[in-house]
């Protein structure tokens, strides 16, 4: 039975690709089968050890006893512990306390301790003390106090001092810890700088996530037929990611035709017409928790682009290629901005405000604004073994939008693109 359906939901034979290069990104064993990771357990264990060491290096540099992590992406980075990531992004129900000179303590959601079986870097598992109002109600103040007592006692027992880095915490928790003599240090600075430099093992994990993403993109390409809805096309990426062990998609950025401009509309039940430009941004958190953040644009039915579509696409390619070529270790963000591609005036009102950003387990530090917006940028420089995404969004009054993005490893000798999914020929 075919793995593809038409707009009515009937199983159909896959259409012939206009660009046969893209077909090669499907599973060579058949589109109805998930990809199988070729990576060994040594790669994952190497990445895990490296990441925890990076967190502890930051604790040393900032003279902190420990770091308290609530962000599930940071917990995944430090300990590779995963449990209800999306739910715990908006419900602070599990957390980790990692000491510079001592153990890594995971406070797990009640009854879910077993999801951490086999994690070598977790030294101790305790029951999380949840003080969300959702859970605590009128007992909120008492629950916060009990939680803070436990954290403060651990710091006193195992910490080198009373300086505690924290990535994200509600104000009641900050006040309760400070009342107990704990000095709170901004923890996002530590986690972002730890995460921004990738090990060789991390790069291998990222390559695999990108491979899965590109298989999903090939499925999207193959079903980009007249009559499909934007959501139906977008669902192909979800499907490939989920069945290959991936996590979630951060956004729903796929639109077609006039809905591509202005950007940031989410995919809908609008049906795509022959020749419409389909533009998307994957923002995919895939296997092993790593991000594949790729953007492409192509026409519905894979028909030849109009003159205006070709013009916009060529300009977007020019921006991507110019800015990618600049990337090298030691290049400051200010220098990058001075050398970066200049967006023509007629496209300025429709621009994407980011020229490049770091990528790892999600979008990460650094965040480098496009030149008209660079006055708002932070300082810093690109470094070897950063993974950086280079962005382009080109549109003008009354046109469709072209969205392109590539994922780049900064090596000692310059940029290496990690994604291989072909651009369109114009």
Protein Blocks (a to p, Z undefined) as FASTA:
>chain_A
ZZbdcfkopacdddddfblmlmmmpcfkbpkbccddfbdfklmmmmmmmmmmmmmmmmmm
nopabdcdfblklmmmmnopaehklmmmmocfbccdddfklccdddddehilmmmgoiak
lmbdcddddfbfklnmmmlmmmmmmmmmmmmmmmmmmmmblcdcdfbdcfklmmmmmmno
pacddfklmmmmmmmpccfklmmmmmmmmmmmmmmmmmmmmmmcghiafklmmmmmmmmm
mmnopabdfblcdcehjllpcghiacdfbdcdehiacdddfkpacehhiacdddddddeh
iiacdfklmmmmmmmmmmmmmmmmmpcghiafklmmmmmccddfklmmmccfbfbdcdff
bccddddddfklmmmpccddddehiacddddddddehiacddddddddddfkbccdfbfc
dcddZZ
